[in-house]
Amino acid sequence: MIPNSGELMNSKNELSTHSESPSSPLSSQNPDFGFSKSLRILAPKDFQHVFAKAEKFGNRNWTFIVRPNNESYPRLGLAIAKKQLQRAVWRNRVKRLAREAFRLHKKELNGYDIVVLGRKGLQDIDNETLHKSFLHLVRKIQKSDLKDRA
């Protein structure tokens, strides 16, 4: 018998279903760690709004364009340029890493619209370093008084 998707054979050749527990932090059922469409900046006018009166936060790997959004949730926009990362594989990897880091740390970013820009050479940096670099900028945003000035 061939198992259907989501089903696995255990050591006794019995069929069992495989699913994450609802309490698991990486579970797609946990809304605290999801990345719904409402958390994305997609429309060109939304990108223009962020770029209009934004503050830049940057380090060796990333540049964040940040603007308070007067909402109880953060939003993420990705602008990874072909000029910076020529190959689609590199751009897709960087975007995937940025989305994942944002998804895991979005509680710290409540109330901000963030557009992420990549820098040249990101394709040569390992995932862990990129994640730590992303978190460094998250902490910088938290320490800033950007919300208070708005």
N, C-alpha and C positions, 0 to 999 in steps of 0.2 A: 504494500500500500504506500502511495506517495503522499506525503503530508501537504496540506494546503498552505498558503501563505499565512504566517502567524502561528503555525503549528509545528512542533518539533517532536522528534522521537526521543524518549528518555532511554536510560541504560537498559531498561527491561523491555525495550521495543514496544512500549505503550505510547500512544499518541497523546500529547499534552499541548495545550495552547500556551503561547508565550506572549506575555504582555507586561508592561511596566506597571508597577504599583502606583496608584494615584498619589501616594505621598512622596514619590520619588521627585527630587527637585528638577530632574531633566525630563520629566513627563510632559508630553504635549497637552495633557489635560489640565495641567497647573497653569492658570492664567498669569501668575506672577512671572513666569519665565517664557511666555509666548512672545511672538512677534507678529501681531496682527497687522492688517493693512492700515488701520488707523494710526499706527506708530511709525509709518513711513512718510517721507516727503517725496511725492511723486510728480506733482504738477509743476510746470515751469514757473508759474506765478508764486508758488510756495518757496521755490528756490530763490527767486528774485527777492521775496520778502525777507528771507534770512540774510541774503547778501547785502541788502540795503543798509541796515544799521546793526551790523554784527561786530563781534569781537573775535579776534584770532587767538587761538591757543595752538602752540606747535612745539614739536621736538624733532629729533633727528629723523623720525620715520613718518609721522602723521602731521597734518594740519587740520584743525577743527575750526570751522566757522560757526560761531555759537550766538544765538539770540534767545532771550526769554520768550516763552510762548503763552503765558497766562493760562495755562492748562494744568491739570493735575498729572499729566503724563508727558514723557519726552517723545520727540520724533526724530528719526534718523533719515538723512539723505546721503547718498553716495555719489561722488563725482570723481571717479578714478580715471584719469586721463590716459588716452592711448599714447600721448606724447611722453608720459612718465613711465608707463609700463606697456611696451609695445605688443606683447603677446597676450591674447585673450585668456589663456590659461593663467597667466600671472595676475591679470586684473580680476578674474573670477575668484582666485584664491584669496586675494587681499580683501575683496568685498565680502566673501564668506567669513573671513576672520573678523572683520569689522562688525558684521551683523551679529555674530556669535558673542563677541565681547560686549556689544551694546545690549543684547538680549539678557545676558547674565548680570549686567550692572545697571539696568535701566532705573531701578529705584533711586540710585544716587543721582540720576540725571533728570528727575522729575521737574517739569516746568521749562525745559529747554528744547529748542529746535537746533539740531546739530547737522551740519553738512561736513562729511569726512572727505578730505583730499589726501591722495597718496603722494609720496615723493619718489624720485628716481632711486632705483636700487632695492626696492622692497622685495623683489623676487629672490634676492640672495640672502634674506634674513629669515631665520627659523621662526616657526609659529609661536613658540613660547616667548621669544624676545618681542615679537610684534604685539602679543597680548599684553605683556608687561608695559610696553611703551604706550599702548592704548589706555591702560589703567592709570598711568602716570598723568595723562591729560585729563582723565575723568576727575582725579584728585585736584588738579589745578583748577578745573571748572568749579568744583565744590568749594574750594577755598576763596574763589573770587567773589566779589560783591556784585556780580552782574545783575542778579535778580533785584537787588535793592536799588540799583541805579535806574532800573526800567520804570 
